[in-house]
Amino acid sequence: MALLITDECINCDVCEPECPNNAISQGEEIYVIDPALCTECVGHYDEPQCQQVCPVDCIPLDPSFVESKEQLQDKYNRIMAVHA
């Protein structure tokens, strides 16, 4: 699954630089995660880094984008191929 930033976000700016895929950006009111780029850090880390640094715990799994670890790994491979 991709991750999702809820409206509990306080715009503290700590999640954006932690994302290795540049999936997090400033939205109109709060930060947002691009599900096409979010791999839950599969391929980079054992755990999603944004969740690790979020002080208000507002980054749950996004039920709209259900993906297996294998699908997340495939997405990571595609993203890395584009940036190679």
Helices and strands as residue ranges (DSSP letters): G 16-18, E 24-26, E 31-33, H 49-53, H 69-82
